[in-house]
Amino acid sequence: MKNKYFAALLFITLFIARAGFSETKTIRTGYFNYDDHYFFGSSEKDAKGGYCYDYLIEVSNYADWKYEYVYGDWTTLFEMFKNHELDILTDVSYDEERASMFLFPEQTMGSEDYYLFILPTNKSISPEKINDLDGKIIGTNQEFIYTKYLEKWVKDNKINCSIVYYSDEEKYYDDFKKGKLDLIVDIDLNNTYDWIPMYKIGSSDFYIAVSDTRPDLFDDLNKALQIIYSEKPFYNAELHSKHFSNIMRLKLLNDEEKEWVDTHAALKIGCLKDFLPFCAMDSATGEAIGLLPVIMKRIFEEYDITDKLKLQYIFYTTEKMGVNALEANEIDAFFPANESNWDAEMNDWFQTPAIAYAAEKLIYRGIFDTDKIQQIGIITSTPDENYANSVFPASEIITYDSYEAAFKSVINGSVDSVLANGYKTQYYLKTGSNTKLKVYDDLKQNIGYSIIFTKNNDTLFHMINRGLKMLDPNFIESNINYYAAQVFRYTEDDFWNEHKRLVSILAIIFLFLIGSLFYTSHKLRNYSNYDELTHLFSERNLKKYLKDAIRHAEENEDYFCIIIAAISGFNTYVNTYGNECGDEILKYVSKIFIRGINKDDMIFRYKKDKIFIILNNKLDVAENVAIRIAKQIESEVFIYRDNEINLTMSTGISAYADGAVAKVMIEEAENELNM
């Protein structure tokens, strides 16, 4: 009953708060260019974003404010604010002096720590020896509140140094870069430069401050913030994670971490052999692919240890094998493990927060009834067992070596259901008799995948855990999407694995091939991503995959090319022999192209009569591939209804370069094709 009263009271409070706003008001606010993470877009024409910008927009959604932006550095804008030339200003820290001039709401925008920074070339100062600061020159911006923290910190620590006060931000930073200052004070959230944070001197909350001449805006702001934080109690934390995940002090290795790097030749990470999009072994190269190697590479780059420490991946077919290797100290870390504090405590592990999440699906046949789910099948190559035990504690767990075996058991009734990763489920349930199965996707809890370490490897755990905090969530999501596309590709290996039992029946090889081709054709038609005629990817998703390839190349400093191929005189053949001939030519040429490219390349039917390839290689390789396939087509005679047709191909190629745009790459390839 109390909960009902509380809910009613909260509803009435929010209703009154929303009702308190009147007409739209135009608000003059400062838009400072101190750091792109606070604001970016320094003119009316520029797209805008950043921590403070997002915060202002969120407030305007509830306060019905319209902003007039005044551009400049924070110091100049702060002077304007003091002179009542601005209505509000963001990123204003609180102290008693400022409280006498401005109005501060109850809710903070966030908090920031203040550090003394040195240049990377300065070897005369050690964080362990505070006396190194005696005789040094420290710069500070006198308009920033951290100046007061600096003065107190210097006094409390009895440091005999000189403090130089600045009011010009540009000169402040310029003098530091030129070596006129030994140290400067700045905010740890600023990661624009390669400075090294040495000493923390203080911290404070910051706010949207309101001019004392605008109490009406102060009322609007408090009402808006009341609604925001009642609906989004973790709004500040979410905004901080979005804009400030990669702050400067996170990149600094401590002495223990430096020693770990110096005393190890490689960081050995165990991972599952076949668990895309998260991790897998490339069957062609034996190298690690998927999200895990991408993020580990990025973490090493952020710490600047790529040349000092090798990343070595050891592959396991089951999670249990990987965990056993970890406990035997054969590897330094293992991924993926089910994110669970309980599991970590019971097994005496260190565990990172989940790197990524996947929606778990329950696969069943017939009518679903949770009361009748007595048995749940899991695949041993996945980290699903602990998840199954936590979500379905009363069910018996049955293990299977493969998705195929697990789904077959559901079909024949030997197990009630199977718990499966959502990425894999989309692929397997579209094949064969698996189409008879159904999916229950209303499981309330997604599974999170973490990296685990033994408790005797705490230094490495803290280093990697901090490194994960530096990663942009968009970077992680885009790479998951990129590698998820590989899960859904239907390859030649998939075909033979699916039909390997029939291969042994030599007496019916011919019938087996005919039936398999028909079955595969039927299967591919069920894939919305595939073209029904050629069995290539359809043009529908071409631009999405091309943009993903560009994003992947940008983030990993990788390369790729696109090839557009056209059959010379194609329309003449269609006009002479009919549309059916055109279809047969396209199917014939498509098969040659499929055999001529690698497994990781992507090939599409393009504009009905052309072929489009995303080739994961450099320009010279792409040119050789195009020439080789064209020569093969020209060397063979295509026969249609006793008519011999000599086909020739023309191609256009565009190679990825920094700043590439999908539309421009396509235009470049088409222009070369039409030359």
C-alpha positions as CSV (number, residue, x, y, z in Angstrom):
1,M,0.0,0.0,0.0
2,K,2.9,2.3,0.8
3,N,4.4,1.7,-2.6
4,K,1.1,2.9,-4.2
5,Y,1.0,6.1,-2.2
6,F,4.7,6.7,-3.1
7,A,4.0,6.2,-6.8
8,A,1.0,8.5,-6.7
9,L,3.0,11.2,-4.9
10,L,5.9,10.9,-7.4
11,F,3.4,11.2,-10.3
12,I,1.8,14.3,-8.8
13,T,5.2,15.9,-8.1
14,L,6.4,15.4,-11.7
15,F,3.1,16.6,-13.0
16,I,3.3,19.8,-11.0
17,A,6.9,20.2,-12.0
18,R,6.1,19.9,-15.7
19,A,3.1,22.1,-15.4
20,G,5.4,24.9,-13.9
21,F,6.9,25.8,-17.3
22,S,5.3,28.4,-19.5
23,E,6.3,29.9,-22.8
24,T,9.6,29.2,-24.6
25,K,12.4,31.4,-23.4
26,T,15.5,32.3,-25.4
27,I,18.6,31.9,-23.1
28,R,22.0,33.4,-23.7
29,T,24.7,30.8,-22.8
30,G,28.4,30.5,-23.2
31,Y,29.8,28.0,-25.8
32,F,33.4,27.6,-24.9
33,N,36.1,25.8,-27.0
34,Y,38.3,24.6,-24.0
35,D,38.0,21.0,-25.0
36,D,35.9,19.1,-27.6
37,H,34.6,16.7,-24.9
38,Y,32.7,19.6,-23.3
39,F,31.6,21.4,-26.5
40,F,32.5,20.8,-30.1
41,G,31.3,23.0,-33.1
42,S,32.6,26.5,-32.5
43,S,30.3,28.4,-34.9
44,E,26.6,28.5,-35.7
45,K,27.2,26.5,-38.9
46,D,29.0,23.6,-37.2
47,A,27.3,20.5,-35.9
48,K,27.4,20.5,-32.1
49,G,27.9,18.0,-29.3
50,G,29.9,17.3,-26.1
51,Y,29.1,16.8,-22.5
52,C,27.9,20.3,-21.7
53,Y,26.0,20.5,-25.0
54,D,24.1,17.3,-24.4
55,Y,23.3,18.4,-20.8
56,L,21.9,21.7,-22.1
57,I,19.7,20.0,-24.6
58,E,18.4,17.6,-22.0
59,V,17.5,20.5,-19.8
60,S,15.8,22.3,-22.7
61,N,13.6,19.2,-23.3
62,Y,12.0,19.9,-19.9
63,A,12.4,23.6,-19.4
64,D,11.3,24.7,-22.8
65,W,14.4,26.8,-23.4
66,K,15.9,27.9,-26.7
67,Y,19.6,28.8,-26.7
68,E,21.5,31.7,-28.1
69,Y,25.1,30.6,-28.1
70,V,27.9,33.0,-27.4
71,Y,31.3,31.6,-28.5
72,G,34.6,32.1,-26.8
73,D,37.1,30.6,-24.3
74,W,35.8,29.8,-20.8
75,T,37.7,32.7,-19.1
76,T,36.2,35.3,-21.4
77,L,32.7,33.8,-21.1
78,F,33.1,33.7,-17.3
79,E,33.9,37.5,-17.3
80,M,30.8,38.1,-19.5
81,F,28.7,36.0,-17.1
82,K,29.9,38.0,-14.1
83,N,28.9,41.2,-16.0
84,H,25.4,39.8,-16.6
85,E,26.0,39.5,-20.3
86,L,25.0,35.8,-20.2
87,D,22.0,34.2,-18.6
88,I,23.6,30.8,-17.7
89,L,27.0,29.2,-18.0
90,T,28.0,25.5,-17.8
91,D,31.0,23.9,-16.0
92,V,31.0,26.4,-13.1
93,S,32.5,25.0,-9.9
94,Y,31.0,26.1,-6.6
95,D,32.6,28.2,-3.9
96,E,31.3,30.8,-1.5
97,E,32.5,33.7,-3.6
98,R,30.8,32.5,-6.7
99,A,27.7,31.6,-4.7
100,S,27.4,35.3,-3.8
101,M,27.4,36.2,-7.5
102,F,25.4,33.3,-9.2
103,L,22.6,30.9,-8.5
104,F,23.5,27.3,-8.2
105,P,20.9,24.5,-8.5
106,E,20.8,21.5,-6.1
107,Q,21.8,19.0,-8.8
108,T,25.4,19.0,-10.1
109,M,26.4,18.6,-13.7
110,G,29.3,16.3,-12.7
111,S,32.6,16.4,-10.9
112,E,36.2,16.9,-12.0
113,D,39.6,16.2,-10.5
114,Y,42.5,18.7,-10.7
115,Y,46.1,17.5,-11.4
116,L,49.5,19.0,-11.8
117,F,50.8,17.9,-15.2
118,I,54.3,17.7,-16.7
119,L,55.4,17.3,-20.3
120,P,56.6,13.8,-21.4
121,T,60.1,15.2,-21.9
122,N,60.4,16.3,-18.2
123,K,62.4,13.7,-16.4
124,S,63.2,15.8,-13.3
125,I,60.0,15.2,-11.4
126,S,58.8,12.0,-9.8
127,P,55.4,11.4,-8.4
128,E,57.0,9.6,-5.4
129,K,59.2,12.6,-4.5
130,I,57.1,15.7,-3.8
131,N,60.3,17.6,-2.9
132,D,61.1,17.6,-6.6
133,L,58.7,20.5,-6.8
134,D,61.0,22.8,-4.8
135,G,62.3,25.6,-7.0
136,K,59.9,24.7,-9.8
137,I,57.5,27.1,-11.7
138,I,53.9,26.1,-11.7
139,G,51.3,27.8,-13.9
140,T,47.6,28.2,-13.2
141,N,44.7,30.0,-14.7
142,Q,43.6,32.5,-12.1
143,E,39.9,32.4,-13.3
144,F,39.7,28.7,-12.7
145,I,38.7,27.4,-9.3
146,Y,41.6,25.0,-9.3
147,T,43.9,27.9,-8.5
148,K,42.6,27.9,-4.9
149,Y,43.1,24.2,-4.6
150,L,46.7,24.7,-5.9
151,E,47.5,27.4,-3.4
152,K,46.2,25.3,-0.5
153,W,47.9,22.1,-1.7
154,V,51.3,23.9,-2.0
155,K,50.9,25.4,1.4
156,D,49.8,22.2,3.1
157,N,52.7,20.3,1.6
158,K,55.2,23.1,2.4
159,I,56.5,23.3,-1.2
160,N,58.9,26.0,-2.0
161,C,57.9,26.8,-5.6
162,S,56.8,29.8,-7.8
163,I,53.2,30.1,-9.0
164,V,52.6,32.1,-12.2
165,Y,49.0,33.3,-12.7
166,Y,47.5,33.6,-16.2
167,S,44.2,35.0,-17.5
168,D,44.9,34.3,-21.2
169,E,44.3,30.6,-21.8
170,E,46.2,30.5,-25.1
171,K,49.3,32.0,-23.5
172,Y,48.9,29.7,-20.5
173,Y,49.2,26.5,-22.6
174,D,51.7,28.0,-25.0
175,D,54.2,28.9,-22.2
176,F,53.9,25.4,-20.9
177,K,54.6,23.8,-24.3
178,K,57.6,26.0,-24.7
179,G,59.1,25.0,-21.3
180,K,58.6,28.3,-19.5
181,L,56.6,26.4,-16.9
182,D,57.6,23.1,-15.2
183,L,54.1,22.1,-14.4
184,I,50.5,23.4,-14.9
185,V,47.2,22.7,-13.3
186,D,44.4,21.2,-15.4
187,I,41.4,19.0,-15.3
188,D,41.9,15.2,-15.6
189,L,38.9,15.0,-18.0
190,N,41.0,16.9,-20.6
191,N,42.7,14.2,-22.8
192,T,43.5,16.5,-25.7
193,Y,47.3,16.5,-25.0
194,D,49.9,13.9,-24.1
195,W,50.7,15.5,-20.7
196,I,51.5,13.3,-17.8
197,P,49.4,13.7,-14.6
198,M,51.7,13.7,-11.5
199,Y,49.8,14.9,-8.4
200,K,46.2,15.2,-7.6
201,I,45.6,18.6,-5.8
202,G,41.8,18.5,-5.4
203,S,38.4,18.0,-6.9
204,S,35.0,19.7,-7.1
205,D,31.5,19.4,-8.5
206,F,30.5,21.7,-11.4
207,Y,27.1,23.1,-12.2
208,I,24.9,25.0,-14.6
209,A,25.1,28.4,-12.9
210,V,22.4,31.0,-13.4
211,S,22.7,34.8,-13.4
212,D,21.3,36.3,-10.2
213,T,19.3,38.6,-12.4
214,R,17.3,35.6,-13.7
215,P,15.5,33.9,-10.8
216,D,12.9,32.8,-13.3
217,L,15.5,30.7,-15.1
218,F,16.7,29.3,-11.8
219,D,13.2,28.0,-11.0
220,D,12.9,26.5,-14.5
221,L,16.3,24.8,-14.1
222,N,15.5,23.3,-10.7
223,K,12.2,21.9,-12.0
224,A,13.8,20.5,-15.1
225,L,16.5,18.8,-13.1
226,Q,14.0,17.4,-10.6
227,I,12.3,15.6,-13.5
228,I,15.5,14.5,-15.2
229,Y,17.0,12.9,-12.2
230,S,13.8,11.2,-11.1
231,E,13.4,9.7,-14.6
232,K,17.2,9.1,-15.1
233,P,18.9,8.8,-11.7
234,F,22.2,7.8,-13.4
235,Y,22.2,10.5,-16.1
236,N,25.5,12.1,-15.1
237,A,27.3,8.8,-15.0
238,E,25.9,7.8,-18.5
239,L,27.0,11.2,-19.9
240,H,30.4,10.9,-18.3
241,S,30.9,7.4,-19.8
242,K,29.9,8.7,-23.2
243,H,32.2,11.7,-23.4
244,F,35.0,11.1,-20.9
245,S,35.9,7.4,-21.0
246,N,39.4,8.2,-22.2
247,I,40.8,10.7,-19.7
248,M,44.5,11.4,-19.4
249,R,45.3,9.8,-16.0
250,L,43.9,6.4,-17.1
251,K,46.7,6.1,-19.7
252,L,49.5,6.4,-17.1
253,L,50.9,3.0,-16.0
254,N,52.0,2.8,-12.4
255,D,55.3,1.3,-11.3
256,E,53.9,-2.2,-10.8
257,E,52.3,-2.1,-14.2
258,K,55.5,-0.9,-15.9
259,E,57.4,-3.7,-14.1
260,W,54.8,-6.3,-15.4
261,V,55.3,-5.1,-18.9
262,D,59.1,-5.0,-18.7
263,T,59.3,-8.6,-17.2
264,H,56.9,-10.3,-19.6
265,A,57.6,-11.1,-23.3
266,A,53.9,-11.6,-24.0
267,L,50.5,-11.2,-22.6
268,K,48.8,-14.7,-23.1
269,I,45.1,-14.5,-23.5
270,G,43.0,-17.6,-23.7
271,C,39.8,-17.4,-25.8
272,L,37.2,-19.5,-27.5
273,K,38.1,-20.8,-30.9
274,D,34.7,-20.3,-32.5
275,F,32.7,-17.5,-30.8
276,L,32.2,-14.7,-33.3
277,P,31.5,-11.8,-33.1
278,F,33.5,-11.8,-29.8
279,C,36.5,-14.0,-30.6
280,A,37.5,-16.8,-32.9
281,M,40.5,-18.2,-34.7
282,D,40.8,-17.4,-38.4
283,S,41.0,-20.8,-40.1
284,A,43.1,-19.4,-42.9
285,T,45.8,-17.6,-40.9
286,G,45.5,-19.0,-37.4
287,E,45.2,-15.4,-36.1
288,A,42.7,-14.1,-33.6
289,I,39.7,-12.3,-35.0
290,G,36.6,-10.7,-33.4
291,L,36.0,-8.0,-30.8
292,L,38.6,-9.3,-28.3
293,P,41.8,-8.7,-30.4
294,V,40.5,-5.4,-31.6
295,I,39.9,-4.0,-28.2
296,M,43.2,-5.4,-26.8
297,K,45.1,-3.8,-29.7
298,R,43.4,-0.5,-28.9
299,I,44.3,-0.7,-25.2
300,F,47.9,-1.4,-26.0
301,E,47.9,1.6,-28.3
302,E,46.5,3.8,-25.5
303,Y,49.1,2.7,-23.1
304,D,51.8,2.9,-25.8
305,I,53.1,-0.6,-25.1
306,T,52.5,-2.2,-28.5
307,D,56.3,-2.4,-29.1
308,K,57.1,-3.6,-25.6
309,L,54.7,-6.4,-25.0
310,K,53.3,-9.0,-27.5
311,L,49.7,-10.1,-27.5
312,Q,49.5,-13.9,-27.8
313,Y,46.2,-15.7,-28.2
314,I,45.7,-19.3,-27.2
315,F,42.5,-20.9,-28.4
316,Y,40.2,-23.4,-26.6
317,T,37.2,-25.3,-27.8
318,T,35.3,-25.0,-24.5
319,E,35.2,-22.4,-21.6
320,K,36.1,-25.1,-19.1
321,M,39.4,-25.9,-21.0
322,G,40.2,-22.2,-20.9
323,V,39.5,-21.7,-17.3
324,N,41.6,-24.8,-16.4
325,A,44.5,-23.3,-18.3
326,L,44.1,-20.1,-16.5
327,E,44.1,-21.8,-13.1
328,A,47.2,-23.7,-14.1
329,N,48.9,-20.4,-14.9
330,E,49.3,-21.4,-18.5
331,I,47.7,-18.2,-19.6
332,D,47.4,-14.7,-18.0
333,A,43.7,-14.1,-18.8
334,F,40.7,-15.8,-20.4
335,F,37.7,-14.5,-22.4
336,P,34.8,-14.9,-22.4
337,A,33.4,-15.7,-18.9
338,N,29.9,-15.0,-17.8
339,E,29.8,-11.7,-16.0
340,S,28.9,-12.7,-12.5
341,N,30.2,-11.4,-9.2
342,W,29.1,-14.7,-7.6
343,D,31.1,-16.8,-10.0
344,A,34.1,-14.6,-9.5
345,E,33.9,-14.9,-5.7
346,M,33.3,-18.6,-5.8
347,N,36.2,-19.3,-8.2
348,D,38.5,-16.7,-6.6
349,W,38.9,-14.7,-9.9
350,F,39.3,-11.1,-10.8
351,Q,36.7,-10.2,-13.4
352,T,36.3,-7.1,-15.6
353,P,32.9,-5.5,-16.2
354,A,31.3,-7.0,-19.3
355,I,33.0,-6.0,-22.5
356,A,29.8,-6.7,-24.4
357,Y,26.4,-8.2,-24.0
358,A,24.4,-10.8,-26.0
359,A,20.7,-11.6,-25.8
360,E,20.2,-15.2,-24.8
361,K,17.4,-17.2,-26.5
362,L,15.6,-20.3,-25.4
363,I,15.0,-22.6,-28.3
364,Y,12.0,-25.0,-28.1
365,R,9.5,-26.9,-30.2
366,G,5.7,-27.0,-29.8
367,I,3.9,-24.9,-27.1
368,F,6.1,-23.1,-24.7
369,D,5.4,-23.5,-21.0
370,T,8.0,-22.5,-18.5
371,D,6.6,-25.0,-15.9
372,K,7.4,-27.8,-18.3
373,I,11.0,-26.8,-19.0
374,Q,12.7,-29.4,-16.9
375,Q,15.9,-29.7,-19.0
376,I,18.0,-27.1,-20.7
377,G,20.6,-27.9,-23.3
378,I,23.8,-25.7,-23.6
379,I,26.7,-25.8,-26.0
380,T,30.0,-26.6,-24.3
381,S,31.9,-24.1,-26.5
382,T,30.0,-21.2,-24.9
383,P,30.0,-19.6,-21.4
384,D,26.3,-20.3,-21.0
385,E,26.4,-22.9,-18.1
386,N,26.6,-20.4,-15.3
387,Y,24.0,-18.2,-16.9
388,A,21.6,-21.2,-17.2
389,N,22.2,-22.2,-13.6
390,S,21.4,-18.6,-12.4
391,V,18.3,-18.1,-14.6
392,F,16.9,-21.6,-14.4
393,P,18.2,-23.0,-11.1
394,A,15.6,-25.8,-11.0
395,S,16.4,-27.2,-14.5
396,E,18.7,-30.0,-15.4
397,I,21.6,-28.9,-17.6
398,I,22.5,-31.1,-20.6
399,T,25.6,-30.3,-22.5
400,Y,26.2,-30.6,-26.3
401,D,29.3,-30.3,-28.4
402,S,27.6,-28.3,-31.2
403,Y,24.6,-26.2,-32.0
404,E,23.5,-28.8,-34.6
405,A,23.5,-31.6,-32.0
406,A,21.6,-29.5,-29.4
407,F,18.9,-28.4,-31.9
408,K,18.5,-31.9,-33.1
409,S,17.8,-33.0,-29.5
410,V,15.1,-30.4,-29.2
411,I,13.5,-31.6,-32.5
412,N,13.5,-35.3,-31.5
413,G,12.3,-34.4,-27.9
414,S,15.3,-35.7,-25.9
415,V,15.6,-32.2,-24.3
416,D,13.0,-29.6,-23.6
417,S,14.9,-26.5,-24.8
418,V,18.3,-25.2,-25.7
419,L,19.9,-21.9,-24.4
420,A,21.7,-20.2,-27.3
421,N,23.5,-17.0,-28.1
422,G,21.3,-14.6,-30.0
423,Y,23.9,-14.1,-32.8
424,K,24.3,-17.8,-33.4
425,T,20.5,-18.4,-33.2
426,Q,19.7,-16.1,-36.1
427,Y,22.0,-18.3,-38.3
428,Y,21.2,-21.8,-37.3
429,L,17.4,-21.5,-37.0
430,K,17.2,-20.7,-40.7
431,T,18.8,-24.0,-41.8
432,G,17.2,-27.4,-42.5
433,S,14.8,-28.9,-40.0
434,N,15.8,-26.3,-37.5
435,T,13.2,-24.1,-39.1
436,K,10.6,-26.1,-37.1
437,L,12.0,-24.7,-33.9
438,K,10.7,-21.6,-32.1
439,V,12.4,-18.9,-30.1
440,Y,11.5,-17.6,-26.6
441,D,13.3,-14.3,-26.3
442,D,11.6,-12.8,-23.3
443,L,14.5,-13.8,-21.0
444,K,14.9,-10.8,-18.6
445,Q,18.6,-11.0,-18.3
446,N,21.2,-10.6,-21.1
447,I,24.5,-12.4,-20.7
448,G,27.6,-10.2,-20.3
449,Y,31.1,-11.4,-21.4
450,S,34.0,-10.5,-19.2
451,I,37.8,-11.1,-19.1
452,I,38.9,-13.1,-16.0
453,F,42.3,-13.3,-14.2
454,T,43.6,-15.3,-11.2
455,K,44.0,-13.4,-8.0
456,N,47.8,-13.6,-8.2
457,N,47.7,-11.5,-11.3
458,D,46.1,-8.4,-9.8
459,T,48.5,-5.9,-11.5
460,L,47.5,-7.1,-15.0
461,F,43.8,-7.1,-14.0
462,H,43.9,-3.5,-12.9
463,M,45.8,-2.4,-16.0
464,I,43.4,-4.1,-18.4
465,N,40.3,-3.1,-16.4
466,R,41.4,0.5,-16.5
467,G,42.2,0.2,-20.2
468,L,38.6,-1.0,-20.9
469,K,37.3,2.2,-19.4
470,M,39.1,4.2,-22.1
471,L,37.2,2.6,-24.9
472,D,34.4,4.4,-26.6
473,P,31.1,2.3,-26.5
474,N,30.5,3.2,-30.2
475,F,33.9,1.7,-31.0
476,I,32.9,-1.6,-29.4
477,E,29.4,-1.6,-31.0
478,S,30.7,-1.0,-34.5
479,N,33.2,-3.8,-34.2
480,I,30.5,-6.2,-32.9
481,N,28.4,-5.3,-35.9
482,Y,31.3,-5.8,-38.3
483,Y,32.1,-9.3,-37.0
484,A,28.5,-10.3,-36.6
485,A,28.2,-10.0,-40.4
486,Q,30.8,-12.9,-40.6
487,V,28.6,-15.1,-38.5
488,F,25.8,-15.0,-41.0
489,R,27.9,-15.7,-44.1
490,Y,27.0,-19.1,-45.7
491,T,30.4,-20.4,-46.9
492,E,31.6,-23.5,-48.7
493,D,32.8,-24.9,-45.4
494,D,29.3,-24.5,-44.0
495,F,27.9,-26.5,-46.9
496,W,30.3,-29.4,-46.5
497,N,30.0,-29.5,-42.7
498,E,26.2,-29.7,-42.9
499,H,26.3,-32.6,-45.4
500,K,29.4,-34.5,-44.2
501,R,27.4,-37.6,-43.2
502,L,26.0,-38.0,-46.7
503,V,29.5,-37.6,-48.3
504,S,30.4,-41.1,-47.0
505,I,27.6,-42.7,-49.0
506,L,29.6,-43.1,-52.3
507,A,26.9,-45.0,-54.1
508,I,24.6,-41.9,-54.2
509,I,27.1,-39.1,-54.7
510,F,25.3,-37.9,-57.8
511,L,21.9,-37.7,-56.0
512,F,23.6,-36.2,-53.0
513,L,25.1,-33.4,-55.1
514,I,21.8,-32.6,-56.8
515,G,19.9,-32.7,-53.6
516,S,22.4,-30.6,-51.8
517,L,22.5,-27.9,-54.4
518,F,18.7,-27.8,-54.4
519,Y,18.7,-27.7,-50.6
520,T,21.3,-25.0,-50.5
521,S,19.4,-22.9,-53.1
522,H,16.3,-23.2,-51.0
523,K,18.3,-22.2,-47.9
524,L,19.9,-19.1,-49.4
525,R,16.5,-17.9,-50.6
526,N,15.5,-17.8,-46.9
527,Y,18.3,-15.4,-46.2
528,S,17.1,-11.8,-46.9
529,N,20.7,-10.8,-47.4
530,Y,21.3,-13.0,-50.4
531,D,20.3,-12.6,-54.0
532,E,18.1,-15.5,-55.1
533,L,19.5,-15.9,-58.6
534,T,23.3,-15.7,-58.0
535,H,23.5,-16.6,-54.3
536,L,25.6,-13.5,-53.8
537,F,24.8,-10.9,-51.1
538,S,22.0,-8.7,-52.4
539,E,22.5,-5.0,-53.0
540,R,20.0,-4.2,-50.2
541,N,22.7,-4.1,-47.5
542,L,25.7,-3.2,-49.6
543,K,26.1,0.4,-48.4
544,K,25.8,-0.7,-44.7
545,Y,28.6,-3.3,-45.1
546,L,30.7,-0.8,-47.0
547,K,30.3,1.8,-44.3
548,D,31.2,-0.9,-41.7
549,A,34.3,-1.7,-43.7
550,I,35.3,2.0,-43.8
551,R,34.7,2.4,-40.0
552,H,36.7,-0.8,-39.3
553,A,39.6,0.4,-41.5
554,E,39.5,3.9,-39.8
555,E,39.6,2.5,-36.3
556,N,42.1,-0.3,-36.9
557,E,44.3,1.5,-39.5
558,D,43.5,-1.3,-41.9
559,Y,43.0,-1.3,-45.7
560,F,40.5,-2.7,-48.2
561,C,39.4,-2.2,-51.8
562,I,36.2,-2.4,-53.8
563,I,35.9,-3.9,-57.2
564,I,32.9,-3.4,-59.6
565,A,32.9,-5.9,-62.4
566,A,30.6,-5.8,-65.5
567,I,30.1,-8.3,-68.3
568,S,31.0,-6.6,-71.6
569,G,28.0,-6.6,-74.1
570,F,25.6,-8.1,-71.5
571,N,22.6,-6.3,-72.9
572,T,23.4,-7.6,-76.4
573,Y,23.4,-11.2,-75.2
574,V,20.0,-10.5,-73.5
575,N,18.5,-8.9,-76.6
576,T,19.9,-11.8,-78.8
577,Y,19.1,-14.8,-76.6
578,G,16.6,-13.6,-74.1
579,N,16.5,-12.8,-70.3
580,E,17.0,-16.4,-69.4
581,C,20.4,-16.3,-71.1
582,G,21.3,-13.2,-69.1
583,D,20.4,-15.0,-65.9
584,E,22.5,-18.0,-66.8
585,I,25.5,-15.8,-67.6
586,L,25.2,-14.0,-64.2
587,K,25.0,-17.3,-62.4
588,Y,28.0,-18.7,-64.3
589,V,30.1,-15.6,-63.7
590,S,29.1,-15.3,-60.0
591,K,30.4,-18.9,-59.4
592,I,33.8,-18.0,-60.9
593,F,34.0,-14.8,-58.7
594,I,33.1,-16.7,-55.5
595,R,35.9,-19.2,-56.2
596,G,38.3,-16.4,-57.0
597,I,38.1,-14.5,-53.7
598,N,38.9,-15.2,-50.0
599,K,36.5,-16.3,-47.3
600,D,36.7,-12.9,-45.5
601,D,35.8,-10.9,-48.7
602,M,32.2,-10.0,-49.5
603,I,30.6,-10.2,-52.9
604,F,27.3,-8.7,-54.0
605,R,25.1,-8.6,-57.0
606,Y,25.0,-5.0,-58.0
607,K,22.6,-3.0,-60.3
608,K,21.2,-6.3,-61.7
609,D,24.0,-7.0,-64.1
610,K,27.2,-6.2,-62.2
611,I,29.2,-7.7,-59.4
612,F,30.5,-5.7,-56.4
613,I,33.3,-7.0,-54.2
614,I,34.6,-5.7,-50.8
615,L,38.2,-7.1,-50.8
616,N,40.1,-7.1,-47.6
617,N,43.5,-6.4,-49.2
618,K,45.7,-3.7,-50.7
619,L,45.3,-2.1,-54.2
620,D,48.0,-4.2,-55.9
621,V,46.4,-7.4,-54.7
622,A,42.9,-6.2,-55.8
623,E,44.2,-5.4,-59.3
624,N,45.8,-8.9,-59.5
625,V,42.5,-10.6,-58.4
626,A,40.5,-8.6,-61.0
627,I,42.9,-9.5,-63.8
628,R,43.1,-13.2,-62.8
629,I,39.3,-13.6,-62.6
630,A,38.8,-11.7,-65.9
631,K,41.4,-13.9,-67.7
632,Q,39.7,-17.1,-66.3
633,I,36.3,-16.0,-67.7
634,E,37.8,-15.0,-71.1
635,S,39.7,-18.3,-71.3
636,E,36.5,-20.4,-71.0
637,V,33.6,-20.6,-73.5
638,F,30.1,-20.1,-72.1
639,I,27.5,-22.3,-73.9
640,Y,23.9,-21.4,-74.0
641,R,21.5,-23.7,-75.9
642,D,24.4,-24.9,-78.2
643,N,25.5,-21.2,-78.7
644,E,29.1,-20.6,-77.9
645,I,29.6,-17.2,-76.2
646,N,33.0,-15.7,-75.4
647,L,32.6,-13.5,-72.3
648,T,34.8,-10.6,-71.4
649,M,34.8,-8.6,-68.2
650,S,35.6,-5.0,-67.4
651,T,36.4,-3.8,-63.9
652,G,36.8,-0.7,-61.8
653,I,38.7,-0.5,-58.5
654,S,38.8,2.0,-55.6
655,A,41.1,1.6,-52.6
656,Y,40.3,2.9,-49.1
657,A,42.2,6.0,-48.0
658,D,41.9,8.1,-44.9
659,G,38.7,10.1,-44.9
660,A,37.1,7.8,-47.5
661,V,33.3,8.0,-48.0
662,A,31.2,5.1,-49.4
663,K,29.6,7.2,-52.1
664,V,32.9,8.5,-53.4
665,M,34.5,5.1,-53.4
666,I,31.7,3.7,-55.5
667,E,31.8,6.7,-57.9
668,E,35.6,6.2,-58.3
669,A,35.2,2.5,-59.1
670,E,32.3,3.1,-61.5
671,N,34.2,5.9,-63.3
672,E,37.2,3.5,-63.9
673,L,34.7,0.8,-65.0
674,N,33.2,3.1,-67.6
675,M,36.5,4.4,-69.0
